[in-house]
Amino acid sequence: MSEFLASNEWQWRLARTIVQGVLGVVIANIDLILGYAILDPTLRALVVAFVMAILSPVMAALGGGDGDKPEIPRGEIRGA
């Protein structure tokens, strides 16, 4: 799992991108999967945006750091 989250090789980046995409699709269609409520398409887009906004920093926190202490990189550290 550590290699999946922290490696910068192309195959691990591709795998992380695919996992994020699959999670986004599942979250966007959770109403259809559960079968008891239908969401408006604009609300679905908003839910997917929120999930991706939360998922990206969480994956960065899990993949970075020095072992047991997850740390979310700040903008000024990355050169932003």
C-alpha positions as a printed Julia matrix, in Angstrom:
80×3 Matrix{Float64}:
   0.0    0.0     0.0
   2.88   2.35    0.76
   4.27   1.93   -2.75
   0.82   2.53   -4.26
   0.37   5.79   -2.35
   3.92   7.17   -2.38
   5.6    5.97   -5.58
   6.04   8.46   -8.38
   6.52   5.86  -11.12
   4.13   6.09  -14.04
   2.31   2.82  -13.35
   1.51   3.82   -9.74
   0.37   7.3   -10.8
  -1.87   5.68  -13.41
  -3.27   3.26  -10.83
  -4.02   6.11   -8.42
  -5.74   8.07  -11.19
  -7.87   5.05  -12.13
  -8.85   4.42   -8.5
  -9.85   8.06   -8.04
 -11.91   7.92  -11.23
 -13.67   4.73  -10.2
 -14.44   6.18   -6.77
 -15.81   9.31   -8.42
 -18.11   7.28  -10.67
 -19.33   5.15   -7.77
 -20.04   8.21   -5.63
 -21.75  10.0    -8.54
 -24.07   7.02   -9.09
 -24.58   5.96   -5.49
 -28.26   6.84   -5.76
 -28.7    4.46   -8.69
 -26.63   1.76   -7.01
 -28.71   1.91   -3.83
 -31.89   2.34   -5.86
 -34.01   4.48   -3.57
 -33.35   8.1    -4.59
 -32.55   9.86   -7.84
 -30.24  12.88   -7.72
 -30.35  15.84  -10.06
 -27.41  15.79  -12.55
 -26.12  19.14  -11.27
 -26.09  17.77   -7.73
 -24.16  14.72   -8.93
 -21.47  16.94  -10.43
 -21.22  18.84   -7.16
 -20.91  15.63   -5.14
 -18.14  14.32   -7.41
 -16.26  17.62   -7.11
 -16.5   17.47   -3.31
 -15.34  13.85   -3.21
 -12.34  14.58   -5.45
 -11.49  17.68   -3.43
 -11.39  15.55   -0.29
  -9.84  12.42   -1.79
  -6.77  14.06   -3.35
  -5.38  15.61   -0.15
  -6.22  12.47    1.83
  -4.23  10.32   -0.6
  -1.38  12.85   -0.47
  -1.42  12.72    3.33
  -1.4    8.93    3.38
   1.37   8.71    0.81
   3.67  11.37    2.22
   5.31  11.87    5.56
   7.71   9.91    7.67
   5.91   6.73    8.52
   3.27   7.03   11.2
   2.6   10.78   10.94
   0.57  11.7     7.83
   1.2   15.26    6.66
  -0.64  17.26    4.03
   1.88  19.27    1.98
   1.31  23.0     2.11
   1.24  25.2    -0.97
   4.43  27.14   -0.22
   6.39  23.89    0.19
   5.37  22.78   -3.3
   6.36  26.1    -4.83
   2.87  27.51   -5.26
